[in-house]
Amino acid sequence: MQTLLPAQAGIHDGMPDHELAAAAEKMRTDPTVQVSRVLLETLKALAPTATPEQAEIIARALISYLVSISEATEDDVLPLLNTLRQVALQRYEDQDT
């Protein structure tokens, strides 16, 4: 989710400062982004102590979210989740060093 939101706002490496500021402001005021952040924080809080049944609910909510805010189809979900997993693992590894 954290990766998709900036990308959907057009934020990318190498953006000129004025374009980055405009895109960041658009994200700050966008209702979809605001609701997405609430969902993200909720899922992050619930996930560490989730039972297997709750983890399944969280996973289904994440998949539904990804499909609803992106142009992803259900066929895109597994590759998209794999990409997100790889990003998360890389961040985790970076924290250990």
N, C-alpha and C positions, 0 to 999 in steps of 0.2 A: 504494500500500500504506500509506504513511504517513498518507494522508488517510482511508482506509477503517477502519483499526483504531480510532482514537478514535470515529468515528461509530458503529461497531458496538457500542462500549462505552457508547453513549448520551451521549458528550461533545459538547457544542455551546456556541456562544457564549452568554453570559448565564446560564450555570448558577450556582446558588448555590455558594459555596465548599465547603460540607460535602458537597454532591452531587458536585462535581468531585473532591474528595479521595477519596471512596468509589469513584468510577468509575476514577480513576487507580490506586488500589490494586488494584482488580479486574483492570485491564489488566496491572499489574506481576506479578501472580501467575498469570495465565491462561496455560496451556501453549500454546494456539494463538497467542497474541500473542508469546510467547517464540520459538517456532519461526518465526513470520512475520518477526520481526526478524532472525533468522539468515539466512533466505532473502533478505530485503531487502538486508542488508549484502553477502551473496555476489553477488547480481545487480549491485549498484552497483559492486563491485570488478571484476567481469568485463566489464561493458558497455563501458567506454571503449576497451578494446583488442580487442574481439570481432571476429572475422572475420564476413563475412556469414552463414555457416552457423551460427556460434555465436550471432549476434544473433537468428537465427530460433529457435534453441533457447531463448534467454532470453525472447523474445516469447511463445512457446508456454507456457513455464513460468509467465509472468506471467498469461496468459489463464486457464490452468488454476487458478491460485491464486485469481484474482478470482471465478471461477465457484464454486470450492469453499468459499470463506469467506463468500460473500454469497448473497443470494437471486437473484442474476443468472442469467439463462439465456444460452444462446449468442447469442440475438438481442439481448441487452443489452450484449454485450461491446464492440462498436464504439462505441456512444455513451458507455459507461463509459470506454473508453480515450481517447476524445476529451476527455472531462471531465478526466481525469487529465493529459492532455497540456496542456490549457489551464492547469491549476494549475501544472504544472511550468514552462511558459513564463512565466507571471506571476512566479513566484519567481525565475526567471533574470533577467527584466527588472528586478525589484526590487533584485537584487544589483548590477546595473550602475549604478544611480542613487545 
